[in-house]
């Protein structure tokens, strides 16, 4: 017989971890209150400290950040092309005056 493994949202995990990080209660008490195994809570705390648990809004911000990074890289590439064009035009213009 297989075990039924529960899945928890990152929001729920964060709520439980925040509660566990408060100094007025033990991890065992918090795990019991939220009906999760103490080892699971310990794993969540480690994941939280490593930045592995993210809310939906955090995930959206990361996605937006990645999009902005791509746009920035494209803009830099275009700027480089334009600067090269300007330099080539300057050289071409200067060579006409030498003749």
C-alpha positions, -999 to 999 in steps of 0.1 A, spaced: 0 0 0 14 34 -10 14 64 12 -8 94 4 16 122 3 1 157 8 12 186 -14 13 220 1 14 254 -15 45 276 -11 22 302 7 12 276 32 49 265 37 59 301 43 31 306 68 42 276 88 79 285 86 72 321 97 53 307 127 82 283 134 107 310 133 90 329 161 108 322 194 78 316 216 70 281 203 89 249 194 90 234 159 71 204 173 43 226 185 40 244 152 42 211 132 14 197 153 -8 228 149 -5 227 111 -6 189 109 27 185 92 55 161 102 83 179 122 109 166 96 89 183 69 89 215 88 126 212 92 130 207 55 109 237 48 129 259 71 161 248 53 145 255 19 133 289 31 168 298 42 181 288 8 155 309 -10 137 279 -25 102 286 -12 86 314 -31 51 329 -32 33 334 -64 40 372 -63 78 364 -59 76 341 -89 59 368 -109 85 393 -99 113 369 -109 97 363 -143 93 401 -149 129 406 -138 141 379 -164 120 397 -191 136 430 -182 171 415 -183 164 402 -218 151 436 -230 181 453 -214 205 429 -232 187 435 -265 189 473 -260 226 471 -253 231 450 -284 212 476 -305 232 504 -289 264 487 -298 253 483 -334 243 520 -336 277 531 -321 295 509 -347 274 525 -375 283 560 -362 320 552 -361 318 538 -396 300 569 -409 326 591 -392 355 572 -409 337 574 -442 330 611 -439 366 618 -428 380 598 -457 361 620 -482 377 652 -468 412 637 -472 408 634 -510 
